Amino acid sequence: MADNTPKTISKPMPRKGVDMYTIFKVLTDDPDKGTATYGAAVGIPGTVEIAPTDNGATDTFDADNEAYIIEDYIEKMGHELTNADIPPEVDAMLRGLELKDGGVEVGKNNNAPYFGVAWRITLADGTYRLVRYYKGKYGFSSPVGAKTKPSQGAADKQTAAATYTAVPRDCDDKYYYYLDTKNLPENVTVETALEKWFTDLNWYPLSATE
């Protein structure tokens, strides 16, 4: 029997800020065990903007002179990160580069590791949207370019950019998960959710009620 109970959707709030960009190196991703493990959380300060690159679309297969099958799909999973700057140690970590004598050595053979990532979006009502991607790799624009400082007036605020390309985890085929703190179970506080979100990419709110 169909459920005809009226559904109520809470009033949407504008997004007004983003912070707490945190990365986790993927240590294991085991499809046989159905589990993935991560290294320690590393906070990356200076987030200016995060712009998702996901593109959703549909494709129509025609047969019998009509639309026979309509398929939906998502491509280009991931996001663009704009940061105040990318510190050398972060650049080396995310791109698999070599740190040498306090600097970053860029050579021919680089092997960027996989990372999971989490961040927090502040909504206009003071609540949060928590976002996490489970597995992906970073590509950075070169951090060695800059503009000359003007002789008069304020200097332009230059930023650095990075692209995070997401892939599904081998263990469960998942890309990402997001959660609004206003939808937490009654016995899970916002403080607990924030603590868990930025320390454990496998945490779900209901696990706290079991």
N, C-alpha and C positions, 0 to 999 in steps of 0.2 A: 504494500500500500504506500502511495506517495506521501511524503512528508510535506504538508502544505502550511506548516507553521511559519509565520512571517519572520524574516531574518532582519536583524538590526545591525547595521554597520556603523562603527564609531566614527565620529567626525574626524576627517583627515586633517593633519597638521602640516604646515610647511616645514621643510628642512632648513635649518639655519646655521649649521656648523658641523665640522668633522674633525676628529682628533683620535688619539690613542692608536695610531697605526702600528701594528705589532706583527712581527714575522716569526715563523717557526720552521726550522729546517726539517724536511721530511727525512726521517731515519729509516723507516720500513713502510712498505705498502704491500701487504701479503694477501693475494686473492684466495689462497687456500685456507688461511686462518680467518679471513674476513675482517682484518684489523689493519690499522695504520698507526704508527707512532711518530712522535715529533720531538725535536730538541727543545731546549729552553727558549722561553719567550725573549725577543729582543725588540725593544721599543724604538721606533724611528721618529724622532721629533721633527717638527717643521712642516706638517702637512698643510698644503694650500687648497688642493682640490683633488677629488677622486671622481673620474668620469668612466662609467661602465662602457665597455665596448661590445656588449652582447647585442646581436641583431636577431630579432625574431622575424620569421617570414613563413609564407605558405607556398606550396607548389601544387599546381593542378595537373592531374593526368587525365587527358581526354580520351574517351572511347565511346562507341555507339553514338557519336555526334553530340556528346554532352560531357559535362564534368563527371568523370567516373570515380576518381579518388582525389581527395584533397589532403595533403600531408602538411603538417607544421614542423618546423625545425628551428633550432637556435644555432647560430654560428658566431665565431670570434669571441668566445667566452673570455672574460678577463676585465681589466680596467687600466686606465691611464692614471698615473700618479704624478701630480705636480707638487714639488716640494720646495721649501726655501732654498735648499741646496742638498746635495748628496755627499756626506762626509766620505773621505777616501776609504776608511775601513769598511763602510757600508757598501760602497761601490765594489770593493774587492770581494766581500762576502757574497753578495748577490750575483755577481757575474763570474765567480770562480777565478778571480784574478790573484796575482801574487802580491803580497805585501813585502816590501824590501826596504830596509833602513828607514822606515817611517813613511815611505811613499808607495805608490801603486805601479807595478810593472805590467804593462800590457803587451802580450806577445801573441804568437800565432795559435798556440794550443791552449784554449780555455775550455773548461767544462763546468758550466753553470749548474749548481744543484737545484733540486726542487724545494720550494717553500710553500707552506700554508701561511695565511695572513688573516688578521682580524682587525676591525676598526669600529668606531662608534660615531653615529650621526646624532646630533642633538636636534630634537624637534621643537617647534615653537611653544608647545605647552610644557617644556622642561623635561619630558620623557626622552627615551633614547631608542634608536633603531640600531641593533647590533648586527654586524655583517661578518661573515667568515667565508673564505675560499679555502678549499682543502689542499689543492696541489697545483703548482704552476711554476713558471720560470720568468725571470726578469730580464729585460733588455733596457739599457740606459742610453740616452743621448750622451755624447761626450761632455764631461763636466769641465773641460779646459777652455771653453769659449767664454767671452765676456765683452761688455761694452766699455768704452773709455768713460771715465768720470767727467761730467760736464764742468766747464770752468765756472758756470753760474747756475743757480737753481738746484733743485733736488735731483739726485741721481735716480735713474730707473731702478725699480726693484726687480732684479733678475732672478729667475727660478730655474730649477732643474726638472727634467721630465724622465719618467720611466714607464715602460709598458710591462704589465703583468699578463702573461698568456696562460690561461687556466686549461687544465686537462682533467678528465675524470679520474678519480682514484681507482687503482686496480682492484682494491678490496671490495668496493661497493658501487662503483660507477657514479659517484656523487661529485658534483661540481662545487656548489656553495649552498649556504643556509643563512637566512636572516630572521630576526625576531624583534618585535617591539616590546619593550619592557612593560608596557601597559597590559600586555597579554600573558604575563607570567602567572603560574599557579599561585594560589593564595598563600601557600606556606614557603614560597621562594621570594626572598627580598631582592630589590634592585642591587643592593650592595653585594649579595651573594652571586647574582648573575654576572655582575661586572668582574668580580674576582675570578670566577670560573671561565668566563668567556675569553679572558686574556691570559689564561694559564693552561687551558685544556681544549684543544680543537675538537675533541670527541664528546664534549659535555652537552647534555640536553637538560632542560629544566625539569622534565618529569623524572629524571633519574634521582633527583633530590627528594622525591615523594615516595620512592619505593623502599 
